[in-house]
Amino acid sequence: MSAANSTLLGGGGVDGCIHRAAGPLLKLECSSLGGCETGQAKITGGYLLPAKYVIHTVGPVAQGHPGPSQKEELMNCYRNSMYLASESKLRTVAFPCISTGVFGYPTEEAAEVALGTIRSYLEEKKDKFDRIIICVFLEKDEEIYLRKLPGYFPFGNCPCVDLWHRRNTASLVSGTLSSSGAICISEVEGHSSGLDSGTVLGPGLVGSM
């Protein structure tokens, strides 16, 4: 399961796609983990995926307006996933829009949580990651992130935080932490981000060394 349900045994949507693409050994390993609580994260191998590892995180259910507890749980999804990735010495990670599908977390609010949590983590531990990718599926999600990203990652050079749409030639927005801890952002049009239409990203977190 990758941000779908607490059993970690697969489900519908992108979660099911990850399990199908990774092959049966992913489900076998997940069955040995004893599930996962909301806001927590667990790591497995990537198996047949184009990534060495998958970090599975369970997002909150928020049908309608999320309350403080759902917001904190969503923050924990990103925080705990990044902590687990850094502890596992993963330098590149990819996030989906956690909880914005059937779990019903409004995308605008979820984007604020995602970007704010990622920025806070990078400010404290800017040397832990070479690249963080936010992978969006819907055009409305892309529009939201394109609008909100500059507020968290002001314009600059050297890619570190990328926005990737499922289209092969995605608009790419890149940010980086400067030596002073400020985060910069630059936009590159028609950049595939080194990914192709067969690449699986999320809905947990996919990482590579």
C-alpha positions, 0 to 999 in steps of 0.5 A: 500500500502506498498512501492508500490504507493501513494494511499496506497490502494494495488497493485501487488507483495509483496504489494498485498500480504500484503493487502491480508494477512492482510485482508480487514480492512487494505485497509479500514484504508489506504483509510482514510489516504489520500495517501502518498508522495514519501519518507514519511511514514504512519502507520496502524494496522497489522490486520491479519498479524503476526505483530501489525503494518505496516509502509507504505512508498512510494519509488522513481521511478528510471528506470536506474541510480538514480539521487540525488533527487531519492537518497534523497527520498529513504533515506527519506523512511528509515529515516521517517519509522524509525522515525515513528517506534521509535515514535510509540515505536516499538522495532523490525522492518523489511525492504524490498529492497524498490524501487528495484522491478518495480520501478527500483532502482538498488539494489547495489545503493539501498543497500548502501542507506539502510545500510547507512541510517540505520546506521546513524539513529542507531548512533544517536538513538541507544537505540530506537530499539532492532532489525532491519531486512532486508528481501530480496527475491532474491538470488542476493539481499542476495549476495549484502547485505552479501557483503556490511553489514560488511562495515557498521556493522563490526563483533562483537556480540549481534544481532541487524541488521539481514539479512533474506532471504525468505528461511526457513533456511536463512543465518543470519547476525547480527549487534549491536551498542556497548556502544561507538556507534560502530556497530558490526556484526556476522554471524550465518549459518542456523538460521531461525531468528525466522521467518518462510515461512509464515511470511510477511515482507515488502515491507513497514516496519512491526513492533512489540512492 
